[in-house]
Amino acid sequence: AQSVSQHNHHVILSEAASLELGCNYSYGGTVNLFWYVQYPGQHLQLLLKYFSGDPLVKGIKGFEAEFIKSKFSFNLRKPSVQWSDTAEYFCAASDDKIIFGKGTRLHILP
Amino acid sequence: DSGVTQTPKHLITATGQRVTLRCSPRSGDLSVYWYQQSLDQGLQFLIQYYNGEERAKGNILERFSAQQFPDLHSELNLSSLELGDSALYFCASSVGLAVPGGEQYFGPGTRLTVT
């Protein structure tokens, strides 16, 4: 069955620390991959997406993600986090239907 | 503000009841998607409509139904409500058919509490 797994449910970091949030997917065939972010009290927003081409994808606010086909992974990274990155992050995968991971709550300490 | 509006923001109702959630997509968007977010199931895709027609179905229960009207707003109808239906229901919209999860714009959600 198709699935998306996010390894960490809750991550706490200090400002300026580096971030990597894990995401693994289980899909047969071609898959499109996404990271969404939900800031406190706000709606979900698309951070970045991968459809094809360069496996290193750059998104908004300094985030990037790398698609590693052999590992079925699409981890989200940011070299130096800020307090304003406190949010919940969702990995998602789709072919004709989308499946979301359960989310990772990121809390940045000022 | 994404441009997608949802009403009501909060809804409290009893088991066995029926409710209707409403979504207005961004101006010009033809696709509307419905999602359910709960603590145990996470964020789940329910159904997609494009220009009035159903296009894709996810984990939507038979007790739930949706439609998209000629003015492109959409309604999600939840009937015979159970405690487990308590969740945040999101609507999203996109310009075209797109792949689900492409350039979608999410609304603020409707929080449904079933008592």
Interface residues (C-beta under 8 A of the other chain):
Chain A: N32 F34 Q42 H43 L44 Q45 L46 K49 F51 F90 A92 A93 S94 D95 D96 K97 I98 I99 F100 G101 K102 G103
Chain B: S2 V4 Y35 G42 L43 Q44 F45 A56 K57 G58 F90 A92 V99 P100 G101 G102 E103 Q104 Y105 F106 G107 P108 G109
